[in-house]
Amino acid sequence: MTTSGTTRSEAIFPIDDIVKEAYNRVGLDSVSGYQLRSARRSLDIMFMEWANRGLHYWEIEKTNLDLVEGQAEYKFFRDAADGTSATTSPTNGIHGVDDVLEAAYRTGKGTTNQSDSALTKINRSTYSGLSNKLTKGQPTQYYVQRFIDNVTITLYPTPDATAAANDVALYFVKRIQDGGLPTNVVDVPYRFVPCMVSGLAYYLSQKVKPEMVQQMKLLYEDELQRALTEDGSSSSTFITPQAYYPNV
C-alpha cells in the first residue's frame, strides 16, 4: 500500500476554504458576497479573542533593542503598519507586538565573549516607588505598559554611555495577523486549524443559525482546549524527595 507522501498543513487552507468549511458546519453550502466578508470579519474577531486565552507560543519572537544614552522608554507598535522612524521605533521596524515576556542586558553581541544579564520585570507600583527614575547606569529592571496602539518598555536605571554601547535582548509576543485577502493563508500552526474552523462555525452560528449556537460552542471549546494544551515546548521535570530526619 502507498501513502500520499505529503502532509496537509495550514498552507493548504486559504481563508476562503476555512470560511466555506465553517459555513458547511452550520448547514450552508453556497455562500458568496456579504456572507464571505462577514465570515472573514468574524475570523479576525476570533483571533483577537484568542489573545485572552493565554500565551500562543508560535507568536513568540526575539529581537535586540538598541539602547540610547539617557533614554529610558522604548516603544513597540501593536499594528502591522510600517514606515515609522528609528527614533520612534528603536526596534527597527518591529510591529504587531502585544507584550514583552523576558529581557536581558547583553554585552559583546555577536562575539565569543557575548554575555547576558537577566533583567527583572517589575510592575507599575514598584517602578512608581523608585526615587530617581533618571539615574543612569546599566539597566537591571524593566517595566512594561500595554497601550491601545503601542507597548512601551521602560528601563531602570536609564542607560548611561557604557550601557548604550550594548543592547537588550528581548522575547516578545506578537499579535495574530488578520486574515486579509480570501487567498491568504492563516497565521496559525496546523494544530490550531481544527479549532479555528470550529470557532468560526460557532461565531457564524450566532448570525445564521442561533439554534446551533450551544452545540457549536461546545465543539469549539473542546477543540480549542486540546490545541492550547498541546501548544508550547516540553522540558525535563525533576522531582526530588524531601529529606526528613526525625529527632533521635
C-alpha positions in Angstrom: 0.0 0.0 0.0 1.2 3.5 -0.8 0.7 6.7 1.1 0.4 10.3 -0.2 3.9 11.3 0.9 2.5 14.7 1.8 1.1 16.3 4.9 -1.8 18.7 4.8 -0.8 21.9 6.6 -2.2 25.4 7.1 -0.6 26.4 3.7 -3.3 24.3 2.0 -6.1 26.2 3.6 -6.7 29.7 2.2 -9.2 31.8 4.0 -11.9 31.0 1.5 -11.7 27.3 2.2 -11.8 27.9 6.0 -14.9 30.1 5.6 -16.7 27.5 3.4 -15.9 24.7 5.8 -17.3 26.7 8.7 -20.5 27.6 6.8 -20.9 23.9 5.9 -20.9 23.0 9.6 -23.9 25.3 10.2 -25.7 23.9 7.2 -25.0 26.4 4.4 -23.4 25.0 1.3 -23.5 28.0 -1.0 -22.2 31.4 0.2 -20.9 34.5 -1.5 -20.6 38.3 -1.3 -21.5 39.7 2.0 -21.5 36.3 3.8 -17.9 35.8 2.9 -16.9 39.3 4.1 -18.9 38.7 7.3 -17.1 35.4 8.0 -13.7 37.0 7.5 -14.6 39.7 9.9 -15.7 37.1 12.5 -12.4 35.2 11.9 -10.4 38.4 12.7 -12.5 39.0 15.9 -11.9 35.4 17.0 -8.1 35.9 16.6 -8.4 38.9 18.8 -10.3 36.9 21.4 -7.6 34.2 21.3 -5.2 36.8 22.8 -7.3 36.4 26.0 -6.8 32.7 26.0 -3.2 32.7 27.2 0.2 32.6 25.5 0.5 31.4 21.9 4.0 30.0 21.6 4.2 30.3 17.8 3.8 34.1 18.1 6.9 34.5 20.4 9.9 36.1 18.7 13.1 37.7 19.8 14.8 40.9 18.9 17.6 43.3 20.1 16.7 46.7 21.5 19.3 49.3 20.6 19.9 51.5 23.7 20.2 55.3 23.7 22.1 57.1 26.4 19.6 58.9 28.7 16.5 57.3 27.1 14.5 55.1 29.4 11.3 54.5 27.3 11.2 52.5 24.1 8.0 51.8 22.0 6.9 48.8 20.1 3.9 49.3 17.8 0.9 47.0 18.1 -0.3 47.4 14.5 1.2 45.8 11.5 1.9 49.0 9.6 5.3 50.0 8.5 7.2 53.2 7.9 7.9 54.5 11.5 11.3 56.1 12.0 14.1 54.5 14.1 13.7 57.3 16.6 10.1 56.4 17.5 10.7 52.7 16.9 14.3 51.8 18.0 13.4 48.2 17.4 14.0 48.9 13.7 10.5 48.3 12.3 9.2 45.6 14.7 5.4 45.8 14.7 2.5 43.8 16.0 3.9 43.5 19.5 1.5 42.6 22.2 3.7 42.1 25.3 7.3 41.7 26.3 8.0 38.4 28.1 11.7 38.4 29.0 14.6 40.8 28.7 18.4 40.5 29.2 21.1 43.1 29.1 23.6 41.9 26.5 27.3 42.7 26.2 29.7 41.6 23.5 26.9 41.0 21.0 27.9 38.7 18.1 31.3 37.8 19.7 32.5 34.7 21.6 32.5 37.0 24.7 28.8 37.6 24.5 27.2 37.7 27.9 23.6 38.2 29.1 22.4 39.5 32.4 18.7 38.9 33.0 16.6 41.9 33.7 13.9 41.8 36.4 10.3 42.6 35.2 8.6 44.9 37.7 5.1 46.3 37.9 3.8 49.8 37.9 3.8 50.1 41.7 7.4 49.1 42.0 8.5 51.4 39.3 6.5 54.3 40.8 8.3 53.8 44.1 11.7 54.3 42.6 13.1 57.6 44.0 15.2 58.7 41.0 14.0 57.2 37.7 16.6 59.1 35.7 19.5 57.5 37.5 22.0 56.4 34.8 23.8 53.1 34.8 23.4 49.5 33.5 19.7 48.6 33.3 18.7 45.8 35.8 14.9 46.2 35.7 12.2 46.9 33.2 8.5 47.9 33.3 6.0 47.2 30.5 3.0 49.3 29.7 0.4 48.0 27.2 -1.5 50.8 25.5 -4.0 50.7 22.7 -1.6 51.4 19.9 1.8 50.5 21.4 3.6 48.6 24.1 6.2 50.6 26.0 9.2 49.2 27.8 10.8 51.4 30.5 14.3 50.5 31.7 15.8 51.2 35.1 18.4 52.5 35.6 18.3 54.7 32.5 21.2 53.6 30.1 24.4 55.5 30.5 27.1 55.9 27.8 28.6 52.5 28.6 25.2 50.7 28.5 24.2 52.5 25.3 27.1 50.7 23.6 25.4 47.4 24.2 21.8 46.3 23.8 18.9 44.5 25.4 17.8 41.1 24.1 14.0 40.6 24.2 11.5 37.9 23.8 8.1 39.4 22.9 4.6 38.2 21.9 3.2 39.2 18.5 -0.4 39.6 17.7 -2.0 37.0 15.4 -2.3 38.5 11.9 -5.6 39.3 10.3 -7.0 37.0 7.7 -6.9 39.7 4.9 -7.5 38.6 1.4 -9.5 35.4 0.6 -6.5 33.8 -1.0 -4.3 34.4 2.1 -3.3 31.6 4.5 -3.9 31.9 8.2 -1.2 32.9 10.7 -1.7 29.8 12.9 0.1 26.4 13.0 -1.7 23.3 11.6 -2.6 22.1 15.1 -5.0 25.1 15.5 -6.8 24.6 12.2 -9.5 22.3 13.6 -10.4 24.6 16.5 -10.2 27.6 14.2 -12.8 26.2 11.9 -14.9 25.1 14.8 -14.6 28.5 16.3 -15.6 30.3 13.1 -18.6 27.9 12.8 -19.6 28.9 16.3 -19.3 32.7 15.5 -21.3 32.2 12.3 -24.0 30.2 14.0 -24.7 33.3 16.2 -25.6 35.1 12.9 -27.3 32.5 10.8 -28.3 29.5 12.9 -29.0 30.6 16.5 -30.4 27.2 17.3 -26.9 25.7 16.8 -25.0 28.1 19.0 -24.7 25.9 22.1 -23.7 22.9 20.1 -21.1 24.8 18.1 -19.7 26.4 21.3 -19.2 23.0 23.0 -17.3 21.7 20.0 -15.2 24.8 19.7 -14.2 25.0 23.3 -13.3 21.3 23.4 -11.1 21.5 20.3 -9.5 24.8 21.4 -8.6 23.4 24.8 -6.9 20.4 23.2 -4.9 22.7 21.0 -3.9 25.0 23.8 -2.8 22.0 25.9 -0.6 20.7 23.0 0.9 24.1 22.3 4.3 25.0 23.7 7.5 23.1 24.1 8.2 20.3 26.6 11.1 20.3 29.0 12.5 18.0 31.6 10.9 17.8 35.0 12.9 16.7 38.0 11.3 15.6 41.2 13.5 15.4 44.3 12.2 13.7 47.5 12.3 15.8 50.6 14.7 14.5 53.2 13.3 14.1 56.7 15.4 13.4 59.8 13.4 12.7 63.0 14.8 13.7 66.3 16.5 10.7 68.0 
